[in-house]
Amino acid sequence: MLKTGRQGIAARAGHDLTIEVTRWSAQVEVPDEEAGGVTAATVSAELDLGSLEVREGTGGAKPLSDRDRGEIKKTIRGILGDGTASFTSSRIVRFGASGGAIEGTFTLNGKGEPVRLQVSEPGPGRYRGTATVVQSAHGIKPYVGFFGALKLKDEVGVEFDVSIPAAESA
């Protein structure tokens, strides 16, 4: 999920959006404990930018309509295109028994930038995480509307909640 915010003197007219990436894939490789275990694991993910769907719009002068959702999707496609974004880990850090961080590179529009995913493990094989991506760091100018009076914040929140089944032993 992507979480956007708004700013500017007309911010009250716009919406804070929750946008779902509906097509994505990820690969997690965890070596056995002798080879470093969890901290030596690697994580990679690919996100289909053509699959973005507006799920919720909060705030705003009026509720988010289906027409608004369509216009927002068209604007997103015009800004991001239909390509992919990716994440590749470089380091995993554990904090206690059920938390940590995954550091790596997030690539969007051909430009990779470092990102740190804060991760918790609320249950066996279930992981939740958050990160912040700065649009301008990837060559994207944040959306501006109403002649500059409504602006999308440069920072976009990223949230995920995934279940990873345990691998079967050979």
C-alpha positions in Angstrom: 0.0 0.0 0.0 1.1 3.5 -0.8 0.0 6.4 1.4 0.1 10.0 0.0 -0.5 13.3 1.8 -1.3 16.7 0.6 -0.2 20.3 1.4 -0.7 23.8 0.1 -3.4 26.4 0.7 -6.0 24.2 -1.1 -5.0 21.0 0.7 -8.5 20.8 2.2 -9.9 20.3 -1.2 -7.8 17.2 -2.0 -7.6 13.7 -0.5 -4.9 11.7 1.3 -4.8 8.6 -0.7 -4.3 4.9 0.0 -3.2 3.2 -3.2 -2.8 -0.6 -3.5 -0.2 -2.3 -5.7 -2.3 -5.2 -6.9 0.4 -7.1 -8.9 3.7 -7.7 -7.3 6.1 -10.5 -6.6 8.9 -11.0 -4.0 11.5 -13.5 -3.3 13.1 -14.2 0.1 16.1 -16.4 0.4 17.2 -17.4 4.0 20.4 -19.4 4.3 20.6 -22.0 7.1 22.0 -20.8 10.5 25.5 -21.9 9.7 25.6 -19.6 6.6 24.3 -16.6 8.6 20.6 -17.3 8.9 18.1 -14.4 8.9 20.7 -11.6 8.9 22.3 -13.1 5.7 18.9 -13.4 3.9 18.2 -11.6 0.7 14.9 -9.9 -0.3 13.9 -8.7 -3.7 10.6 -7.4 -4.9 9.1 -6.2 -8.2 6.0 -4.0 -8.3 3.9 -3.6 -11.4 3.1 0.2 -11.6 0.3 -0.5 -14.1 -1.6 -2.3 -11.3 -2.0 0.7 -8.9 -5.6 1.0 -7.6 -6.9 3.9 -5.5 -8.5 2.2 -2.5 -9.3 5.1 -0.2 -9.3 8.9 -0.1 -9.6 10.6 3.2 -10.2 14.3 3.9 -11.2 16.5 1.1 -14.0 18.9 0.5 -16.2 16.0 -0.8 -16.0 12.2 -0.7 -13.8 10.5 -3.3 -16.0 9.4 -6.2 -15.4 6.6 -8.8 -14.8 9.4 -11.4 -12.1 10.9 -9.1 -10.5 7.4 -8.8 -10.4 7.1 -12.6 -8.9 10.5 -13.0 -6.3 9.8 -10.3 -5.4 6.5 -11.9 -5.0 8.3 -15.3 -2.7 10.9 -13.6 -0.6 8.3 -11.9 -0.2 6.4 -15.2 0.9 9.6 -16.9 3.5 10.2 -14.2 4.8 6.7 -13.6 3.9 4.8 -16.8 3.2 1.1 -16.8 6.7 -0.1 -15.9 7.9 -1.6 -12.7 9.6 -0.5 -9.6 11.9 -2.8 -7.6 13.6 -3.3 -4.3 16.8 -5.3 -3.6 18.1 -5.8 -0.1 21.7 -5.2 0.9 21.5 -5.9 4.6 19.1 -7.2 7.2 19.3 -6.1 10.8 17.4 -7.9 13.7 16.1 -6.1 16.7 15.1 -8.5 19.4 12.9 -11.5 18.6 10.3 -9.9 16.4 11.6 -6.9 14.6 14.3 -5.4 12.5 15.1 -3.5 9.3 15.8 -4.4 5.8 18.1 -2.0 4.0 18.5 -1.9 0.3 17.9 0.0 -2.9 14.5 1.0 -4.3 14.6 1.6 -8.0 11.9 3.7 -9.8 12.2 5.4 -13.2 15.7 3.8 -13.6 17.0 5.6 -10.5 17.9 3.7 -7.4 18.0 5.2 -4.0 18.7 3.7 -0.6 15.6 2.8 1.5 15.2 1.2 4.9 12.1 -0.9 5.6 11.2 -1.1 9.3 9.8 -4.6 9.8 8.0 -6.4 12.6 6.9 -10.0 12.9 3.4 -10.0 14.6 3.2 -13.8 14.2 5.1 -16.8 12.8 5.7 -16.2 9.1 3.8 -12.9 9.1 5.7 -9.6 8.5 4.6 -6.0 8.5 6.7 -3.1 7.4 6.9 0.5 6.6 9.2 2.8 4.6 9.2 6.3 3.1 10.0 6.9 -0.5 10.8 10.5 -1.7 9.4 11.0 -5.2 11.9 13.8 -6.2 14.8 11.4 -5.4 13.6 9.3 -8.3 13.1 12.2 -10.7 9.4 12.6 -10.1 7.9 16.0 -9.5 5.1 15.6 -7.0 1.6 16.3 -8.4 0.4 19.9 -8.3 -3.2 21.0 -8.9 -5.4 24.0 -8.6 -2.7 26.2 -10.1 -0.2 25.2 -7.5 -2.5 25.6 -4.5 -2.8 21.9 -3.9 0.4 19.8 -3.8 1.1 16.2 -3.1 3.8 15.8 -0.4 7.1 14.6 -1.8 7.2 11.7 0.8 5.1 8.7 0.1 4.5 6.1 2.8 4.9 2.5 1.9 3.2 -0.2 4.1 3.1 -4.0 3.6 1.7 -7.0 5.4 2.8 -10.4 4.0 2.7 -14.0 5.1 5.7 -16.2 4.1 5.1 -19.9 4.4 8.0 -21.9 5.8 10.0 -23.7 3.2 9.7 -27.4 3.1 12.9 -29.5 3.9 14.2 -31.6 1.1 
